Amino acid sequence: MKTIAATLLSSFALAAAAQTCAPPVTLKTEGDPARIQQQAIALLPCLGHPDPQLRDDIAFEQLSAWARGGKLEAATLQRLRTDLVAALDAKSDAAGVHRPFAVLTLAEVARADRLQPFMTAEQRGDLVDHAARFLSSMRDYRGFTPGEGWRHGVAHGADLALQLGMNEALSPAQRQALLDAVSSQVLADHRHAYRYGEGQRLARAALQLQLRLQPDEAAVQAWLDRLLQPLKAAKAWDETALTDLHNLREFLWPLLAGVLDVTDAARRERLLVPLQKTLRRLP
């Protein structure tokens, strides 16, 4: 009886949460600016919902569309920032979905601020700190799970680092903190092999950060050498070494593709030469 009661309570809780999160069917065609602000805030709890359709297809996609379409007012974006940062500070939910989707939505908030600033320097710096801490501490490497949808914490954290790193208001120290966080996840935990495009998302963020930090060739080579060090130190081609090699390739080849697209020849060469040297050293 206790098991049945617990199951019923769980079902009722999920149903109640779904009712709270479910937006009206006209959400995508909403044109009233005031209603859009209200709906955006009402969608925030859905980012932690275990139903992937509510969490991703409805809540995140709509918030992203409104943010990118310039539909969200500064006050609404500030409310999103405050609530989503609080979600990062909170204990992870049982399903492990809320914090990754809070970070992904914060990437949209950071993008909006990059294009039309609304944060104070202190608020932006706090977001940089949260982004770096979230990404460097991420140990849940689940990507997509059938029936549960995406978590993808590393990729989402990289997206936030990308949007923040492209903001001209950041200091070199802030960009370096983000690059350090991105770099810390290139090899994951030396046990998990990336297979959902995480390396590409990390590479995109790393490239934009490096382009703005403008290191010389020696500094880029030193950075790449640090990434390569665990593989060089491996005493045998065991599972750990092979996983590291796989993850390095998942990162370095997309990074090369991005570098080749850099139009400034001098900046491109400063990254390209050490990157090619590093790739040639891989087995």
SULVEN-V926754 format. One record per pair of residues at least 6 apart in sequence whose C-alpha atoms are under 6 Angstrom apart, sorted by the first residue. I is the first residue (numbers start at 0). J is the second residue. If there is no record, write none. Layout:
# SULVEN-V926754
i->{I I}
j->{J J}
This chain:
# SULVEN-V926754
i->{20 42 45 45 46 46 46 47 47 48 51 83 87 96 99 99 103 106 109 109 110 113 131 131 134 134 135 135 142 142 142 143 154 154 157 157 157 160 161 164 164 186 186 189 189 190 192 198 198 199 199 202 202 215 216 220 230 258 261}
j->{45 58 54 58 54 97 100 96 97 54 148 101 98 150 150 152 155 159 162 163 162 166 177 180 156 180 180 183 149 150 151 149 197 200 200 201 204 177 204 174 208 243 246 239 243 239 242 249 250 250 253 250 254 269 269 273 240 267 267}
